[in-house]
Amino acid sequence: MMWIYSLLVSSLFSNNQAELVTASKRDILITSSTPLSDHPACLQTTYYGTYGGSSHTQEHIFLPSPECLTAQGTISSLNTGSIISVPPSQDGRIVWVGPAGVDPSLLPSNSDLSSTSETISSLSSSSNPLTQDETQHVIGISWEKKEIILLHRSSNSLLLQVPSDQLGILDTLLPAHLVPVALPQEPLPTLWPGVGSRFASNLANLTKTLKFDPTLDAVLNEGIQLNAVRRNVRWLTGEAPSGWKSRHAFTQGAHEAAKWIKHKVESLGPECIFFPFLPGFSPDVICHYPSLSNSTEMVILSAHYDSRGSFGLTTAPGGNDDGSGSGQLLGIVEAISSQGLQFEKQLVVAFFSGEEQGLYGSHHFAKHLYEQNATVLLHIQADMLGYHVPGEPLQLALPECIGLPEAAHLVGNVSHLYSPELVVGTTAACCSDHQSFVAYGFPATQVYERNGPIADPKYHNSGDISQREGYDFEQIVAIARVVLATAMTVAGWKIK
């Protein structure tokens, strides 16, 4: 397990100069300098990820040894950053916390990071940061006084040490406009962006040869049904009589949702497994369509079924985030079944949990695929598809930064063919499960509801249901058409 830290010293460097401290056993290096293949080898092998949705605010994190930091050429290869010197500890995880990309008009007046860090420290040191009613919803957490420690605060982010028994409720301590991403427990295998040229060129070639297929279009028209998607979403939110008030990953509702998703998908054909990752969290649900040609190559479609409520609450219907993505993914499964689709490559449909606390479920699965030397041709994450500002057209946004550009280009071009009503653009909204796949060198991208910043007034809110102004099932269906058409294009397909 990776060492976890308490803050001793923070020192800043700029203009290729650094003031290094030597009292610590380990250091964390945070830099905005883009990781490059010509960085010193000792730095390349201690890369722990890239964080942030905007190219202007991205941060790259390394955990180099003191010898690496003092080696000639290490600091001179970077332009700016921070070195945090800390002693080792064994409990918990290091978690990056940064802006989700919310429209400034929706931000609270006290949205600065200093007030957020003070709030986190105050709440996490209490015996129980949740209300009595909320505690009744939560399972598997012991309320010992273990403080969340602020390791570092920059203008764009916080770096926290989070004790293990607080991982499941970290999201409840954060205001809606901030999101957590857990650092991996081991160095990542490749520097950002780290996707092999073979995968990029394959997707680029598919984009070049794209043309409209009337048979594929008919499959989409007949297979993806708005009423079915709406039923899926409203069952997940509890607007239909599922009985769930929350799908927060540590609630009974999330565990029941996992069982329901597995049963529903298996009733439509593919085999599914529960894929647990951390104690207490509801498990990932991983479903598999076999390859007609016994190929080991795969295409992965995913969404996260866990959800997040208002500040201090686990009540989380998650109609948009991410009932919309999960509902459309179930709609895709229904379309595959009703249309008798089979695939030349393997198709994996994944419903992740633990996204809201730090991308835990997707990271665990992506790491597993990497360790199994899996060949992933494309991964598409669907997260928040249902909202646009009233009066705006239907939209499809692709990531501004995190993700393989060739993957986004393919999805955008498929949209022009099969859902031309969607206005395609980009968003700096951060962060979702495709980031876990990018971290392990897999070609991945995200589909999202709106170009530009997050504008949903019920984002990370206990009022996130589908029956409200601006929630648009037609947009969800249009994006689902794009996702399925892209999967069919990359995986190859036939009608049974």
ABEGO torsion letter per residue (X at the ends): XBBBBBBABBBBBBGGBBBBBAABABBBBBBABBBBAABBAAAAAABAEBBEABAAABBBBBBBBAAAAABBGAAAABABEBBBBBBBBABEBBBBBBBAGBBAAABBABABAAAAAAAAAAAAABABABBAAAAAABBGBBBBBBBBBBABBBAABBBBBBBAAAAAAAAAABBAABBBBBBBABBBABBOAGBBAAAAAAAAAAAAABBBBAAAAAAAAAABBAAAAAAAAAAAAGABBAGBABABAABAAAAAAAAAAAAAAAAAGBBBBBBBABBGBBBBBBBBBBBAAGBABBBBBBBBABBBBBBGBABBAGAAOAAAAAAAAAAAAAAAAAAGBBBABBBBBBBBBGAAAGGAAAAAAAAAAAAAGBBBABBBBBBGAABBBBGBBBBBBBBAABEBAAAAAAAAAAAAAABAABBBBBBABOBBAAAAAAAAGBBBBBBBABBEBBABAABGBAABBABBBGBBAAAAAAAAAAAAAAAAAAAEBBBX
